Amino acid sequence: RRAGRFALHLLWPDQFDLIWRFGLASGQSADKFAGLEWRSSPLGNPLLPDTLAWLDCRIEVELDIGDRRVFIAEVTDGKSRGNSVPMTVNRLYYESPDDNREQLSRMYMHDGGVDAEAIQAWRDTRKS
């Protein structure tokens, strides 16, 4: 975030471990990359070697929406490593263990509303 850039990874359909590691825990309390192999992207972002694809992104706008941040970014580079359909929200939801599915349901309900309001507010400021 401080660097103004990030790498976005598309995951293989069976990479649940990376979703729990990166998507459901805060990076403020733990190093999410600890113990993982990675290399640098052209922009200098950490890239995980075994994901389906990656996108190098430069942050254009950051929206602070309370418990997290939403980023609108320009994609500057990327690479795909296969022709598979990446992990989807539906697949994650339906193939997760019951405890994780309940947690995901709560998060989706909360986050969807908060995100939609924040993005609409940002769009409204750009129309002015």
HELIX and SHEET records of a PDB file:
HELIX    1   1 PHE A   16  GLY A   23  1                                   8    
HELIX    2   2 VAL A   89  GLU A   95  1                                   7    
HELIX    3   3 ASP A   98  LYS A  127  1                                  30    
SHEET    1   A 3 ARG A   5  LEU A  10  0                                        
SHEET    2   A 3 ALA A  53  ASP A  64 -1                                        
SHEET    3   A 3 ARG A  69  SER A  80 -1                                        
SHEET    1   B 2 ARG A  39  SER A  40  0                                        
SHEET    2   B 2 PRO A  46  LEU A  47 -1                                        
END                                                                             
